[in-house]
Amino acid sequence: MFKLRYPLVLLLTISIALNIYLVFFASKEKIVDAVSEKSSRYPFLAKRIFLENASDVVVNFVDLRQKLRDYDTKSFFPIGIYFQYLPTGVAIGVNETKPFTSASLLKVPTVMMVYKMIEEGKVKEDQLLEIKEEHLDQGYGDLWRVGAGTKITVKEAIEKSLVESDNTAHNLLYELSGGAPLEVFKYLDIPSQVLDGQAVVTTRNYSSILRSLFFSAYLNFENSNEIIALLTKAKHGEALRADVPEEVKVALKIGVFEQQEGGSANTYGNCGIFYVPNRNYVLCVMYTGTGQEANTKTRDISNMVYDFVKNLK
């Protein structure tokens, strides 16, 4: 019996080691496979929403915060900036509570509201919408050219509203939603403000809308991912994309409110999710001035942020 002690100890050790492998390593492989499978289905959503226990990496953004503040002080008009590093939630704000006219930025919450109605069975993607005279708007997009009486599907209106920032398509969806895209603001606890008859938003608040899509907090995985995928195809927003490499996906939306063509008091908003590998972030830049100034400042800020994030150690 004494002689059997060592073989038993050996067998016990092997058994413990095997159990450790099965519990920790094998299960970890299954988790990785599950996360990988869901991530491939919803490539524009946060990978950590598929994990039960997600761990973050702490990163120091002090230098970037100072650079953005210094850049703002050199500007004649204040610039609204809000940056959030999505893996950790670390955020930087410069004039982030200053309200700016939202303009076409409202198209995203309008589409979100329509998708919520689709999820609730109140609307169908293939449902036909008739364009009426009051829907026609030449400001952005070409859908107005088809004229009143033309019918398009809800899905087509969504695509034109996000990809082409088409005003006529948005008017159809706005009416379909009961004129209630601000319900999305309410759901996300974002104050809905109106100044001089125009809906306004801050860079910080608008970032919450993009994050709600990234983390699928308002809509289901399928619809959240679809909206972001469409925003990556947006035909406007070159200044925000700036010199970011083409292989880096950017889901972006612009908003332009022109009081007069080429005027110095026009408002320009540029917000997006940047899919830098393992370093996703949200950036919103809003500015009141001329279009040329807004493009220059948005490009400078976007490049500054991208270079910092890309070179993180």
NUKOL-810886 format. One record per residue (C-alpha): residue in three letters; z, y, x. Coordinates in steps of 0.05 Angstrom, whole numbers, padded with zeros to 5 digits, always signed. Example, Ala and Ser with C-alpha at 12.3 -4.5 7.8 and 13.67 -1.06 7.14 Angstrom:
<sites>
ALA+00156-00090+00246
SER+00143-00021+00273
</sites>
This chain:
<sites>
MET+00000+00000+00000
PHE+00017+00047+00058
LYS-00051+00032+00089
LEU-00086+00056+00026
ARG-00056+00125+00030
TYR-00109+00156+00075
PRO-00170+00129+00037
LEU-00138+00155-00027
VAL-00127+00223+00005
LEU-00200+00223+00027
LEU-00225+00205-00042
LEU-00180+00259-00073
THR-00208+00311-00025
ILE-00279+00291-00040
SER-00264+00294-00115
ILE-00234+00363-00110
ALA-00292+00389-00069
LEU-00342+00360-00119
ASN-00305+00393-00177
ILE-00305+00460-00141
TYR-00380+00455-00131
LEU-00392+00436-00203
VAL-00347+00491-00231
PHE-00366+00548-00185
PHE-00434+00535-00153
ALA-00469+00494-00206
SER-00444+00539-00262
LYS-00464+00599-00222
GLU-00534+00572-00215
LYS-00537+00562-00290
ILE-00514+00634-00302
VAL-00566+00661-00252
ASP-00620+00620-00287
ALA-00598+00645-00356
VAL-00597+00718-00332
SER-00664+00709-00298
GLU-00695+00680-00361
LYS-00670+00736-00406
SER-00688+00789-00354
SER-00759+00764-00352
ARG-00763+00770-00427
TYR-00733+00840-00429
PRO-00751+00870-00361
PHE-00733+00941-00380
LEU-00662+00927-00402
ALA-00599+00926-00359
LYS-00589+00859-00325
ARG-00514+00865-00331
ILE-00516+00862-00407
PHE-00535+00788-00399
LEU-00473+00774-00356
GLU-00404+00759-00382
ASN-00371+00791-00322
ALA-00413+00842-00285
SER-00388+00873-00220
ASP-00409+00942-00196
VAL-00420+00969-00126
VAL-00386+01035-00112
VAL-00432+01086-00079
ASN-00416+01155-00052
PHE-00459+01210-00083
VAL-00422+01271-00055
ASP-00481+01293-00012
LEU-00531+01288-00070
ARG-00484+01327-00116
GLN-00480+01384-00065
LYS-00556+01385-00055
LEU-00569+01391-00129
ARG-00518+01446-00137
ASP-00546+01484-00078
TYR-00617+01478-00106
ASP-00594+01506-00173
THR-00562+01567-00142
LYS-00628+01586-00111
SER-00662+01588-00179
PHE-00669+01652-00220
PHE-00657+01613-00285
PRO-00604+01558-00288
ILE-00631+01487-00286
GLY-00601+01433-00330
ILE-00594+01369-00289
TYR-00561+01303-00305
PHE-00566+01241-00260
GLN-00533+01174-00271
TYR-00534+01115-00225
LEU-00538+01057-00274
PRO-00509+01001-00232
THR-00442+01037-00228
GLY-00443+01093-00280
VAL-00431+01147-00227
ALA-00460+01212-00254
ILE-00476+01281-00228
GLY-00485+01341-00274
VAL-00509+01412-00260
ASN-00508+01457-00321
GLU-00507+01391-00359
THR-00476+01421-00422
LYS-00526+01479-00427
PRO-00569+01470-00490
PHE-00645+01470-00485
THR-00697+01465-00541
SER-00710+01391-00549
ALA-00782+01396-00574
SER-00819+01329-00563
LEU-00758+01296-00534
LEU-00738+01284-00606
LYS-00795+01234-00613
VAL-00753+01180-00579
PRO-00695+01182-00628
THR-00745+01186-00686
VAL-00777+01122-00662
MET-00709+01091-00652
MET-00691+01107-00724
VAL-00756+01076-00749
TYR-00742+01012-00708
LYS-00672+01010-00738
MET-00705+01011-00807
ILE-00751+00955-00785
GLU-00691+00914-00763
GLU-00658+00926-00830
GLY-00721+00903-00867
LYS-00736+00971-00897
VAL-00801+00981-00859
LYS-00854+00936-00829
GLU-00893+00948-00765
ASP-00959+00933-00800
GLN-00942+00979-00859
LEU-00997+01031-00870
LEU-00981+01105-00868
GLU-01029+01157-00897
ILE-01040+01221-00858
LYS-01034+01281-00902
GLU-01055+01353-00890
GLU-00983+01373-00874
HIS-00979+01320-00819
LEU-01037+01347-00779
ASP-01015+01382-00715
GLN-01060+01401-00657
GLY-01003+01416-00609
TYR-01003+01348-00573
GLY-01048+01288-00582
ASP-01115+01276-00616
LEU-01096+01239-00680
TRP-01104+01303-00720
ARG-01179+01298-00708
VAL-01185+01238-00756
GLY-01166+01284-00814
ALA-01124+01276-00877
GLY-01133+01212-00916
THR-01136+01167-00855
LYS-01086+01109-00853
ILE-01053+01079-00791
THR-00998+01027-00783
VAL-00926+01043-00765
LYS-00937+01007-00699
GLU-00997+01051-00682
ALA-00959+01114-00700
ILE-00902+01092-00654
GLU-00948+01079-00596
LYS-00984+01146-00603
SER-00919+01183-00611
LEU-00889+01155-00547
VAL-00949+01143-00502
GLU-00990+01204-00521
SER-00933+01247-00548
ASP-00977+01256-00609
ASN-00948+01307-00658
THR-00986+01282-00718
ALA-00962+01211-00707
HIS-00891+01236-00699
ASN-00895+01276-00764
LEU-00913+01211-00800
LEU-00853+01175-00770
TYR-00806+01233-00781
GLU-00824+01233-00855
LEU-00818+01157-00858
SER-00748+01160-00828
GLY-00727+01210-00881
GLY-00725+01265-00829
ALA-00664+01233-00799
PRO-00673+01221-00724
LEU-00609+01260-00715
GLU-00573+01200-00745
VAL-00584+01168-00677
PHE-00547+01227-00646
LYS-00491+01216-00695
TYR-00487+01142-00680
LEU-00483+01156-00605
ASP-00432+01211-00617
ILE-00480+01265-00592
PRO-00471+01334-00624
SER-00533+01355-00663
GLN-00543+01429-00653
VAL-00594+01479-00680
LEU-00605+01547-00648
ASP-00655+01597-00675
GLY-00683+01544-00721
GLN-00697+01494-00665
ALA-00660+01429-00649
VAL-00628+01433-00581
VAL-00600+01382-00533
THR-00566+01380-00465
THR-00588+01338-00406
ARG-00523+01299-00410
ASN-00531+01284-00484
TYR-00604+01263-00478
SER-00587+01216-00422
SER-00543+01179-00472
ILE-00604+01164-00514
LEU-00640+01133-00455
ARG-00579+01094-00434
SER-00571+01067-00505
LEU-00640+01037-00497
PHE-00627+01011-00427
PHE-00563+00976-00450
SER-00592+00958-00518
ALA-00533+00992-00552
TYR-00568+01017-00615
LEU-00626+00969-00625
ASN-00635+00895-00610
PHE-00663+00870-00544
GLU-00734+00863-00569
ASN-00741+00934-00597
SER-00702+00969-00541
ASN-00747+00936-00490
GLU-00809+00953-00529
ILE-00793+01028-00533
ILE-00779+01031-00458
ALA-00843+00993-00443
LEU-00882+01044-00483
LEU-00848+01101-00446
THR-00870+01072-00380
LYS-00942+01083-00404
ALA-00931+01156-00423
LYS-00991+01200-00405
HIS-00948+01261-00391
GLY-00892+01274-00342
GLU-00926+01276-00275
ALA-00874+01325-00248
LEU-00816+01278-00262
ARG-00852+01219-00231
ALA-00865+01265-00172
ASP-00877+01226-00107
VAL-00842+01163-00131
PRO-00885+01103-00110
GLU-00931+01076-00164
GLU-00899+01007-00162
VAL-00833+01037-00186
LYS-00835+01038-00262
VAL-00812+01103-00295
ALA-00798+01105-00370
LEU-00804+01179-00385
LYS-00809+01230-00441
ILE-00825+01304-00437
GLY-00810+01361-00485
VAL-00846+01428-00482
PHE-00828+01487-00526
GLU-00876+01545-00516
GLN-00858+01611-00547
GLN-00922+01640-00518
GLU-00976+01610-00474
GLY-00956+01616-00401
GLY-00894+01654-00421
SER-00832+01660-00377
ALA-00785+01638-00433
ASN-00816+01571-00449
THR-00772+01508-00445
TYR-00791+01445-00408
GLY-00752+01380-00411
ASN-00766+01318-00369
CYS-00722+01256-00376
GLY-00732+01184-00354
ILE-00706+01118-00329
PHE-00726+01101-00258
TYR-00732+01027-00242
VAL-00719+01028-00167
PRO-00705+00954-00149
ASN-00630+00941-00158
ARG-00619+01016-00161
ASN-00639+01039-00231
TYR-00621+01109-00251
VAL-00630+01161-00306
LEU-00652+01232-00290
CYS-00659+01290-00338
VAL-00684+01359-00317
MET-00690+01418-00365
TYR-00713+01488-00348
THR-00731+01553-00384
GLY-00785+01593-00348
THR-00859+01584-00334
GLY-00895+01518-00333
GLN-00911+01524-00259
GLU-00838+01538-00242
ALA-00814+01480-00285
ASN-00863+01431-00253
THR-00844+01453-00183
LYS-00769+01448-00195
THR-00774+01382-00233
ARG-00816+01352-00177
ASP-00768+01378-00123
ILE-00707+01350-00158
SER-00739+01283-00174
ASN-00760+01274-00102
MET-00691+01294-00077
VAL-00658+01243-00122
TYR-00707+01187-00107
ASP-00703+01196-00032
PHE-00627+01194-00036
VAL-00624+01131-00079
LYS-00678+01096-00038
ASN-00641+01107+00027
LEU-00571+01087+00002
LYS-00534+01042+00050
</sites>
